Amino acid sequence: MMDVRRAGERYRGGDPAAGISSLHAFSFGPHYDPDNLRFGAVIACNEERLAPGAGFDEHPHSHTEIVTWVVEGVLTHRDSTGHESLVRPGDVQRLSSAGGVRHVERNDGPDPLTFVQMWLAPLEPGGEASYEVVHGIADSTPYAVPEAAAMLHVRRLSAGERTAVPDAASVYVHVVRGEVRLDGEELGPGDAARITAAKDLEAEALTAAELLLWEMT
């Protein structure tokens, strides 16, 4: 079964006056939707746009696996465990907030910043916070988040190219850019598909496209 959610259906948040524009795919903050709390391990998929100089001041997280994918620009990350990084397009950043951590996310560069941030619920709460960045992840290298029993697949496709959707109990597909056809549905930038009991599915790029796919058991 596939449930398609369109970009235009996302909840608009952020603070435009402060240069922050957010689109939320799930119930988030002041926008509470009891029928849209999570899919599999995914509890948030936020598209964030930060103007130069804008950002999120230090704030706390706990019991959440936070994975960030930069679309354009450069993200500055600092956290209470002492990590400070610049995250660029093609990098996968993960902050495992575990029992608790605080961090800052900013656009300290001269150009607009766009990133997709996905939150996953861990199998077990607590533990020690950790952080890592994988620079320039390749299409053929899935990124594992064992704490949430999930695997991230990045797919960059040329027009006409196809890619298999993982066979899994739950698959969350987010279109970063371009247009694709998935199980008869055409998806564009910001659109997402929530697939239950995925088997023998393919995504076909109608234009050059970039996809994020979460494979969850």
N, C-alpha and C positions, 0 to 999 in steps of 0.2 A: 504494500500500500504506500502511495506517495501523496504527501500533503504539501502543496506549493504555497509559499507565502511571498507576496510581491513586495518590492522595495517601498512602494507607495503606501503599504499598510503598516509600516513600522511607526512606532511611537517616536515623535520628535522631542528631543530634550536638549540638554546643554545650556549654554548661556551666550546667545548670539552677541550681546553687548560686550562680552569679554572675549570674543573671538572663538567661541567654542560651539560647534554644531554637532549634535549626536543623533543617531538613529538607532533605536533599540528593537531587536527582533523578539524579545521576550519581556514578560512582566518585569519592570525595573523601576526602582526608586518610587517616586510619587505615582507612577503609572502602574496600578495593580490590576492584573488580569488573572483570576484564579484558574482559568482554563488554558493559560499560556505560561506556566511556570518553568517548564523544562522540556527537553526532548532527549531521552537517553541521559547521558552525563552532562549535556550542554544546558547551562542555566542562563547564559547571556551570550549574545553576539551583537556587539556594538560597533557601528561605524562612526568613527570620530574624525572630525575635521578641526584642526587648530590653526589659527592665523599665526603669523610670526610673532613671537613673544608671548603667546597664550599658552595656557596649560592648566593642569590639575595640581594644586598645592598638596602638600603632604597629607595623606589620608590613610586610614587603616584598612586592612583586609585580614580575613582568617578563614580557614577551612575551605579554600578555593584554589584551584589550579588556573592560573591566568596566562593565556597564550596570546601573543600579539604578533600581527603581521602588518608591516608597513607597506602601504601602497605607493605613496610618494612623499618625498621630504625625508627629514631625519628626526627621530624621536630621541630625546634625552631622558634617560631613566636614572633615578637615584633611590636607594632604599635604605632602611634602617639596619640592614646587615652589612652595610659598607660598600655595596656594589654601585658603580656608576658606569653607564654604558651609553654609546650612541648606536641606535638601531636603525638600519637602512633597509630599503626594499630588497627582498630576497633573504632577509634574516628572520629566523624564528626566535622569539624571546619567550621565556617561561619564568614566571614567578610563582613558586609554590608557597602560598602564604601560611599553610599549616596552622600552628597554634597562634600565629599573629605576626604581622609585619606592617610597616608603614612605608609608603613610597611616594615619589614625585614623578610626574610625567609632564614634559614640556616640549614646546617647539622653540628651541633657542636659535634656529637657523633663520635665514632671510626669506625662505620660500614657504608656501603653505604646506601643511603636513596632513596626510590622511592615513589612518590605520584602522585595521579591524582587530578588535579585541574580543576574545572568546573566553568565557569562564566555564570551568567544568567542576562538578561536585566530586570530591574524592570518595573513595570507597570507605575510608576510615578518617575521622577527624583527628586533629592534633598533630603532633610531631614537630620537627624543626624546619623552619623556613629555609628555602634554597632558591637559587637563581642561576640561570644559564642563558647564553645566546649561542645559537648555531648560525654562523655567518655563511650566506650564500648557499642555502640548502638546495640540493638537486632534486629534480622531479622523481628520480628513482630511489630516493632515500626518505622513507616515511619517518615521521617523528613520533616516538612513543611517549605517552603519558601513562605509565603503568598505575600510578596512584588513582587514576580515574578509569582504568581499563579501556583506554582509548588510544587511537592512532591517527595522526594528522597526515594526510596526503596532499601535496601541492601539485597541481597540474597546470602547466602552461602549454596551450595548444595553438597550433596554426589553423587557419580556416580549412575545414574539411577533415581535420584530424579527429580521431576517436580515442577515448580512453575508457577502460573498464571501471565501473563502480565496484568497490569491494563488496563481496558477499558477506553480510553481517546482520546481526539482529537489528541494529539501528545504524543508519548512515545520515549524517547531516551534510548537505551540500550548499555552499555559499558561493555565488558568482561574484568575483571581485571586479572583473572587467570583461567586456565582450559579450557575445550571445552564444548560447548553446541549446541543443535539443536533447532532452532527457525523458525517455519513456513517453514520447509523443508530445511533451510540453516544451515550449520555447521559453527560455529563461534569459533575462538580461541582467545588467549590473545591479547588485543589491538584492536580487531575487534569491530565494533559498528553497530547498526541497528537503522535507523530512521523510525519510524512507524507512519503513518497517519491514523486516524480513527481506532485505535486499538480496536479489539473486539474478545473475546473468544480465545485468543492466550495463548499458554503455551511454556515455555522454559524447555527443558530436558537436564540435565547434562550428558554428555558422559563420563566425568571424574569428579573428585572433582572440583568445580568451584565457582567463586565469581563474582557476577554481581552487577552493579549499574544501576538502572532504574529510569529515570525521568518521572513522570506522569504530563502532562501539559494540562490545559484546554484551 
